[in-house]
């Protein structure tokens, strides 16, 4: 049986975080400023590492309880991604995504 790789705690961070959303959320962590990983970067990294699925975790040190970047990113792709975030369930985010005519796979 082939080994299936699943990443259970990656984060995605917009390169334009503070320009687009972060100013109202507080101080961005050093690691996220130095190593932002967009949803597209995450998919490339998953492919390169042979990761089949990821459960992306809300970067609360960047976005606090504003889950919109995570939800929008998951909704924008049809790959095997799921989300975990404070104050909102992944099921609710994915349901919202499905209702907008896009699939979160």
Protein Blocks (a to p, Z undefined) as FASTA:
>chain_A
ZZddddfbbccddfklmmmmmmmnopadfklmmmgccfklmmmmmmmnopabdcddddfk
lnomalklmmmmmmmpcbdcddddehiafklmmmmmmmnopaeZZ
